[in-house]
Amino acid sequence: MAQTGARLPVLPVLALGAFAIGTDTFVVAGVLPEVAGDLKADYADVGWVSTLFALTYAVFAPVLGALTGRLERRTVLVISLLGFTAGNVASALAPGLGLLLLARVFTAASAAMYIPAASACAGALSAPERRGRALAVVLGGLSAATVVGVPFGTWLAADLEWRATFWLVAGLGLLCAGAVAFGLPEVRLPAAPGLAARLAPARDARVLFTVLTTLLFMTGGYLVLTYIGAVLAPATDGNGTTLALLLLVFGVTAVAGTTLGGRATDRWGPVPVLVGSVAGLAVVLAVLPLTRDRLVPAAVTMAVWGLAAMATQPPQQHRLFAIAPTSGPLLLSLNSSATFAGISLGGFLGGRVIDHGGADALDTLGLVGAALAALALVTVAAAVRTERARAATLAAETG
């Protein structure tokens, strides 16, 4: 790994880029009504603006992670952010839904390179005993987007127009590209000899179980979160401001969860932290049907939900990076892919539950989400068992 001196604090620079990516990822849901009205498109068709972004990200993250694995990390980050900026400019200028969807595909493909590369930088530039904290700082940018970026972007769209939101995110992307280009040291990971060698760890059972764990708990969470407005309607009386405050509570504790998850990972290791956070997520989703009728219990549930959900990310990143540092960008991109696949799949499955769940469908959402989170604990146990078997085999061979 080669480095040159940085003129800006490295981790905050990386977190700023993650903030821009996170804002762009989640803000679209808040501007879809304005997009549908302005482009005179059906609301269901406009929904593809969000869905296609998540699907494109999920598909391209591992592909681009593998193809760019041998490139210097700062270069990858700058390319990602410049493409991200161009995609948002194209989104702001799109005259119709078709071109807007194409612009979102390009934006998502560009964004798909960023989080894995930024996480790999954080992991490579930090000491092993502080790696969890370093990863938490980068991922904290994503969490912060739910607290600040998304509400502000949604407000901007309502006060001006939806195109202003994309101009805002494009400006953020350009600012981040400059900060990375001039504030980050050069980072070269110890590369595997070729593409086949870099892809080899992706077939490791430990990797597969870890990525499947992410897919399961993200699907369980977003199966409910996608429809949270309807789920919490009894507590909010349908008031948008009250719902926004509950989402703010969720976002604030999500930031805290990312930070605490990183520190706890450094202190106790990734597996105990992951088990605790996923178990907490399962419990929260299971009790949500009992707390969604009243404001205070709903607020407490949202707070614990945000804390548990985002505490899962640092230990997951840590586990993957530790398996094969030379293939870190690919493995971290697989985790990003699972994250966005879970977001998309959760929304789809949640819609099916609502369509076929009858009068209690909104309560059923929480129970199905809890079951998926509980299933994620099974894959964690499978990964641990695989790791122990592998360690025992290596010990026998070397002994």
Secondary structure, 3 states (H helix, E strand, C coil): CCCCCCCCCHHHHHHHHHHHHHHHHHHHHHHHHHHHHHHCCCHHHHCHHHHHHHHHHHHHHHHHHHHCCCCCHHHHHHHHHHHHHHHHHHHHHCCCHHHHHHHHHHHHHHHCCHHHHHHHHHHHHCCHHHHHHHHHHHHHHHHHHHHHHHHHHHHHHHHCCHHHHHHHHHHHHHHHHHHHHHHCCCCCCCCCCCHHHHHHHHHCHHHHHHHHHHHHHHHHHHHHHCCHHHHCHHHHCCCHHHHHHHHHHHHHHHHHHHHHHHHHHHHHCHHHHHHHHHHHHHHHHHHHHHHCCCHHHHHHHHHHHHHHHHHCHHHHHHHHHHHCHHHHHHHHHHHHHHHHHHHHHHHHHHHHHHHHCHHHHHHHHHHHHHHHHHHHHHHHHHHHHHHHHHHHHHHHHHC
